[in-house]
Amino acid sequence: MPLAVKGIYVGIDLALPNRKRTGFGLINTGDRTYAVDTLSTREEIINSVLRQSPSLICIDAPLGLPKNGINRLVEVKARRLGLRLIPPLLGPMRWLTIYGIQIASELRKYGFRVLEVHPTSTLRILGMSRQDFVKFITLGLRGGPVISNEHEVDALVSAFTCLLHDHGCTEELAGGLEDEAP
């Protein structure tokens, strides 16, 4: 895996606070390593990011609200590509969306670039299962113990999506993000 852009990429598989289910993934292209953790609170998330000072942060959670209805344009565009995103205002996703917007806003105040990602879509486009991805990452990079849960795997896929984005290997699906930069 040639890495032209050297950087630190953080992926966050966001869960509602105090549930010990937020996955945190890190890829450091400078030393060709990865790391994962499972976090619980907003403070743990923010402090973990601040310790790493990443080039880019990718969060697996909706980071914007629809202008009308329960879907944003991005969900409609994704569906046309055969990708299934959960609408940000459907049931409990409403609370995760609000939490995601808050976390992203706080990280942006520190000057970080933050993107919304969907790791299941990344894996589908890459033609990989979670198990294939774990093998791919652990063969290409050095890291700690094998990833222990799907939240950590999704966070690492999110970090990998950041890396792909910095290399110009992603396609952005924009539309309907309230906090989207002009």
C-alpha positions as CSV (number, residue, x, y, z in Angstrom):
1,M,0.0,0.0,0.0
2,P,2.0,3.0,-1.2
3,L,1.3,6.0,1.0
4,A,2.1,9.3,-0.8
5,V,0.3,11.5,1.8
6,K,1.7,11.0,5.3
7,G,-0.7,11.7,8.1
8,I,-2.7,10.5,11.0
9,Y,-6.3,9.6,10.3
10,V,-8.9,9.0,12.9
11,G,-12.2,7.2,12.4
12,I,-15.0,7.2,15.0
13,D,-17.9,4.8,14.9
14,L,-20.1,7.0,17.1
15,A,-22.6,5.6,19.6
16,L,-24.7,7.5,22.1
17,P,-22.7,8.5,25.2
18,N,-22.1,6.3,28.2
19,R,-22.7,3.1,26.4
20,K,-19.0,1.9,25.9
21,R,-19.7,1.3,22.2
22,T,-18.0,4.2,20.4
23,G,-15.3,2.7,18.2
24,F,-12.1,4.7,17.8
25,G,-9.7,3.8,15.0
26,L,-6.4,5.4,14.0
27,I,-4.1,4.9,11.0
28,N,-0.7,6.6,11.1
29,T,0.9,6.5,7.6
30,G,4.2,7.9,8.9
31,D,5.0,4.8,11.0
32,R,2.6,2.5,9.1
33,T,0.6,1.6,12.2
34,Y,-3.0,1.3,13.3
35,A,-4.7,1.3,16.7
36,V,-8.2,0.8,18.0
37,D,-10.1,1.4,21.2
38,T,-13.7,1.4,22.5
39,L,-14.8,4.6,24.2
40,S,-17.8,5.8,26.1
41,T,-18.0,9.5,26.8
42,R,-17.7,12.7,24.8
43,E,-14.6,13.6,26.9
44,E,-12.9,10.3,26.0
45,I,-13.6,10.9,22.3
46,I,-12.4,14.5,22.3
47,N,-9.3,13.7,24.5
48,S,-8.4,10.7,22.2
49,V,-8.5,12.9,19.2
50,L,-6.5,15.7,20.8
51,R,-3.8,13.2,21.8
52,Q,-3.4,12.2,18.1
53,S,-3.7,15.6,16.3
54,P,-5.0,13.9,13.1
55,S,-4.9,15.3,9.6
56,L,-8.6,14.3,9.1
57,I,-11.4,12.8,11.2
58,C,-14.1,10.6,9.7
59,I,-17.2,10.0,11.8
60,D,-19.7,7.2,11.2
61,A,-22.9,9.1,12.1
62,P,-25.1,11.6,10.3
63,L,-23.5,15.1,10.7
64,G,-26.4,17.1,9.3
65,L,-30.2,17.3,9.4
66,P,-32.6,17.1,6.4
67,K,-34.3,20.3,5.3
68,N,-37.6,18.4,4.9
69,G,-38.7,14.9,5.9
70,I,-36.4,12.3,7.4
71,N,-33.9,12.0,4.5
72,R,-31.2,14.3,3.3
73,L,-30.2,14.4,-0.4
74,V,-27.2,12.4,0.5
75,E,-29.4,9.4,1.5
76,V,-31.3,9.7,-1.7
77,K,-28.0,9.8,-3.8
78,A,-26.6,6.8,-1.8
79,R,-29.7,4.7,-2.5
80,R,-29.4,5.4,-6.2
81,L,-25.9,3.8,-5.9
82,G,-27.2,0.8,-4.1
83,L,-25.9,2.0,-0.7
84,R,-28.3,1.9,2.3
85,L,-27.9,4.8,4.8
86,I,-30.3,5.0,7.7
87,P,-32.2,8.3,7.6
88,P,-30.9,10.7,10.3
89,L,-34.3,11.4,11.8
90,L,-35.6,7.8,11.9
91,G,-36.2,6.6,15.5
92,P,-33.1,6.6,17.7
93,M,-31.0,7.9,14.8
94,R,-32.3,11.4,15.7
95,W,-30.3,11.3,19.0
96,L,-27.2,9.9,17.3
97,T,-27.5,12.6,14.6
98,I,-27.7,15.4,17.2
99,Y,-24.8,13.9,19.2
100,G,-22.7,13.6,15.9
101,I,-23.4,17.2,15.0
102,Q,-22.2,18.3,18.5
103,I,-19.1,16.1,18.4
104,A,-18.1,17.3,14.9
105,S,-18.8,20.9,15.9
106,E,-16.5,20.6,19.0
107,L,-13.7,19.0,17.0
108,R,-14.0,21.7,14.3
109,K,-13.6,24.3,17.0
110,Y,-10.1,22.8,17.6
111,G,-9.4,23.3,13.9
112,F,-9.8,19.7,12.7
113,R,-11.3,18.7,9.4
114,V,-14.3,16.4,10.0
115,L,-16.2,14.3,7.4
116,E,-19.2,12.1,7.7
117,V,-18.6,8.6,6.4
118,H,-20.4,5.3,6.2
119,P,-18.0,2.4,6.7
120,T,-20.5,-0.3,5.4
121,S,-20.6,1.6,2.1
122,T,-16.8,1.9,2.0
123,L,-16.6,-1.9,2.4
124,R,-19.2,-2.5,-0.2
125,I,-17.5,-0.3,-2.7
126,L,-14.1,-2.0,-1.9
127,G,-15.8,-5.5,-2.2
128,M,-14.7,-6.5,1.3
129,S,-16.3,-8.0,4.3
130,R,-15.3,-6.8,7.8
131,Q,-13.1,-9.9,8.1
132,D,-11.4,-9.2,4.8
133,F,-10.7,-5.6,5.9
134,V,-9.2,-6.8,9.2
135,K,-6.9,-9.2,7.3
136,F,-6.0,-6.4,4.8
137,I,-5.1,-3.9,7.5
138,T,-3.2,-6.3,9.8
139,L,-1.1,-7.5,6.9
140,G,-0.3,-4.0,5.7
141,L,0.2,-2.1,8.9
142,R,1.5,-2.9,12.4
143,G,-0.9,-2.7,15.3
144,G,-2.0,-3.9,18.6
145,P,-4.3,-6.8,19.4
146,V,-6.7,-8.0,16.7
147,I,-9.7,-5.7,16.6
148,S,-12.1,-6.9,19.3
149,N,-15.6,-5.7,18.2
150,E,-17.4,-4.4,15.1
151,H,-17.4,-0.9,16.5
152,E,-13.6,-0.9,16.4
153,V,-13.6,-2.4,12.9
154,D,-16.0,0.2,11.6
155,A,-13.9,3.0,13.2
156,L,-10.8,1.6,11.5
157,V,-12.7,1.4,8.2
158,S,-13.7,5.1,8.8
159,A,-10.0,6.0,9.4
160,F,-9.1,4.1,6.2
161,T,-11.8,6.1,4.4
162,C,-10.1,9.3,5.6
163,L,-6.8,8.1,4.1
164,L,-8.5,7.2,0.8
165,H,-10.1,10.7,0.8
166,D,-6.7,12.4,1.3
167,H,-5.4,10.4,-1.7
168,G,-8.3,11.5,-3.9
169,C,-9.8,8.0,-4.0
170,T,-13.3,8.8,-2.7
171,E,-16.4,10.2,-4.2
172,E,-18.2,12.7,-2.1
173,L,-22.0,12.5,-1.9
174,A,-23.0,15.9,-0.7
175,G,-26.4,17.4,-0.2
176,G,-28.6,18.5,2.7
177,L,-25.9,18.8,5.3
178,E,-26.8,21.6,7.5
179,D,-23.2,22.2,8.7
180,E,-21.6,21.6,5.3
181,A,-18.8,24.0,4.4
182,P,-19.5,26.2,1.3
